[in-house]
Amino acid sequence: MKRLLMILAAATLLAGCASTPVVYTDFDPGVSFAEYHTYAWTQKPEGFSPLAEQRLVAAVEAKLRERGWTESTNPQVSLAGSFVTETRYRMDSFNSGPMWGGWGWGGCCWGPGWGGWGGFDTTTTMRSYTHGTLVLDMFDAQTQRPLWRGIALGTISDSPVAQTSAMQAGVDRMFAQFPPTVIAQVP
């Protein structure tokens, strides 16, 4: 029973990892983000369904509104997004157990029919899946100085519900520490 619970816990953990994108953020430490309060999109992320794009833009805008930012026709920050997908392949091999008989060690000599260990019966399958990369960039609207970048990487599900859930998780993680603050380093 304990082993079954451990297997179920591991499967649940792996399933959760597969649907949660890996997120990286970077920013210019010389920028005071407290000075910025307005934004406008210069390039909305494209490359997937219009409904998914709409949900992504809404998720990003909701995070910015939570931080007191508003969309403006005269913005301080320009937002640019891109979304790229690629088909990747994965090979999975499974050993079903040892094969016995045939050519092998027979106790005193090598020869046919002597029995012995002959290796494992291995099955290999190849699967294709879609990998996606979302990049969000922020620039100072006047100087075009790069301010901030967020990147989310992960496997794209065929299910719109799973796609929306993974996208929201990626946006949540991107903006978890936004606006960024510089931590003074002690020499």
C-alpha positions in Angstrom: 0.0 0.0 0.0 2.8 2.4 0.9 4.5 1.7 -2.5 1.2 2.4 -4.3 0.9 5.7 -2.5 4.4 6.7 -3.5 3.8 5.8 -7.1 0.6 7.9 -7.2 2.4 10.8 -5.5 5.2 10.6 -8.1 2.7 10.4 -11.0 0.8 13.4 -9.6 4.0 15.4 -9.2 5.1 14.6 -12.8 1.7 15.4 -14.2 1.9 18.8 -12.5 5.4 19.5 -13.8 4.3 18.7 -17.3 1.6 21.3 -17.3 3.5 24.1 -15.5 5.8 26.2 -17.7 9.3 27.0 -16.7 9.6 30.8 -16.2 12.6 33.1 -16.3 12.6 36.9 -15.8 15.3 39.5 -16.2 15.3 43.3 -15.7 17.6 46.3 -15.9 18.7 46.9 -12.3 19.3 50.6 -13.0 15.6 51.2 -13.6 13.2 52.5 -11.0 10.0 50.7 -11.8 8.1 53.0 -9.3 8.3 55.7 -12.0 6.2 53.7 -14.5 2.4 53.4 -14.4 1.1 53.3 -17.9 1.6 50.8 -20.8 0.5 50.0 -24.4 1.0 47.0 -26.5 3.2 47.5 -29.5 3.1 43.8 -30.5 0.7 41.3 -29.0 1.8 37.7 -28.8 0.7 35.8 -31.9 1.2 32.3 -33.1 -1.7 30.4 -31.5 -5.5 30.6 -31.5 -7.1 34.1 -31.3 -9.0 33.0 -28.2 -5.7 31.9 -26.5 -4.1 35.2 -27.5 -7.1 37.1 -26.0 -6.8 35.2 -22.8 -3.0 35.8 -22.6 -3.3 39.5 -23.2 -6.1 39.7 -20.6 -4.0 37.8 -18.0 -1.0 40.1 -18.5 -3.2 43.2 -18.3 -4.8 41.9 -15.1 -1.4 41.5 -13.5 -0.4 45.0 -14.5 -3.7 46.4 -13.2 -3.1 44.6 -9.9 0.1 46.6 -9.6 -1.6 50.0 -10.4 -0.6 50.2 -14.0 -3.2 51.3 -16.7 -3.3 51.1 -20.4 -2.8 54.4 -22.1 -2.6 56.0 -25.6 0.5 57.9 -24.3 2.3 55.1 -22.4 5.5 55.1 -20.4 6.1 51.5 -21.2 5.7 49.6 -24.5 4.9 45.9 -24.3 5.9 43.4 -27.0 5.2 39.7 -27.0 6.0 36.8 -29.1 5.0 33.1 -29.1 6.8 30.4 -30.9 6.0 26.7 -31.1 8.0 23.8 -32.4 7.4 20.1 -32.7 9.7 18.0 -30.6 10.2 14.3 -30.4 10.8 12.0 -27.5 11.8 8.4 -27.5 10.7 6.2 -24.7 12.2 2.7 -24.1 10.8 0.1 -21.8 12.4 -3.2 -20.8 9.8 -5.9 -20.4 12.1 -8.4 -18.7 14.9 -10.9 -19.5 14.8 -13.2 -22.4 16.0 -16.8 -21.8 17.3 -19.4 -24.1 19.0 -19.2 -27.5 22.7 -18.3 -27.6 24.1 -17.8 -24.1 26.2 -19.1 -21.3 25.4 -22.8 -20.9 27.6 -23.5 -17.9 30.6 -25.1 -19.7 30.8 -23.5 -23.1 29.1 -21.2 -25.6 26.7 -22.7 -28.0 23.1 -22.8 -29.3 20.5 -24.2 -27.1 22.5 -24.1 -23.9 20.2 -21.6 -22.3 21.4 -18.7 -20.3 20.8 -15.0 -20.1 20.2 -13.3 -23.4 19.4 -9.7 -22.5 16.2 -7.8 -22.2 13.2 -7.4 -24.6 13.1 -3.6 -25.2 10.3 -1.7 -26.8 11.0 1.8 -28.0 8.3 4.3 -29.1 8.6 7.8 -30.5 6.2 10.5 -29.5 5.8 14.0 -30.9 4.7 16.9 -28.8 4.5 20.7 -29.2 6.8 22.9 -27.2 6.1 26.6 -26.8 8.0 29.7 -25.8 6.3 32.9 -24.8 8.4 36.0 -24.5 7.2 39.3 -23.0 9.3 42.4 -23.2 8.9 45.9 -21.7 10.6 49.0 -23.1 10.7 52.6 -22.1 8.2 54.1 -24.6 10.3 57.3 -25.1 13.9 55.9 -25.2 13.2 52.3 -26.3 15.5 51.2 -23.4 14.8 47.6 -22.5 13.4 47.3 -19.0 12.1 43.8 -18.3 11.8 40.4 -20.0 9.7 37.4 -19.0 10.0 34.0 -20.7 7.8 31.0 -20.2 8.7 27.6 -21.7 6.7 24.4 -21.7 4.7 21.7 -23.4 1.5 22.8 -25.2 -1.5 20.6 -24.5 -4.2 20.0 -27.2 -6.8 20.8 -24.6 -7.9 24.5 -24.5 -8.6 24.1 -20.8 -5.1 22.8 -20.1 -3.6 25.5 -22.3 -5.4 28.2 -20.4 -4.4 26.8 -17.1 -0.7 26.5 -18.1 -0.7 30.0 -19.6 -2.2 31.5 -16.4 0.4 29.7 -14.3 3.2 31.1 -16.5 1.9 34.6 -16.3 1.4 34.3 -12.5 5.0 33.1 -12.1 6.3 35.8 -14.5 4.7 38.6 -12.5 5.2 37.1 -9.0 8.1 39.5 -8.3 6.9 42.4 -10.5 7.8 45.2 -10.3 11.3 44.0 -9.6 13.4 45.7 -6.9 17.1 45.8 -6.7 18.6 44.2 -3.6 21.7 46.1 -2.5 24.8 43.8 -2.6 27.2 44.0 0.3 30.8 44.2 -1.0 
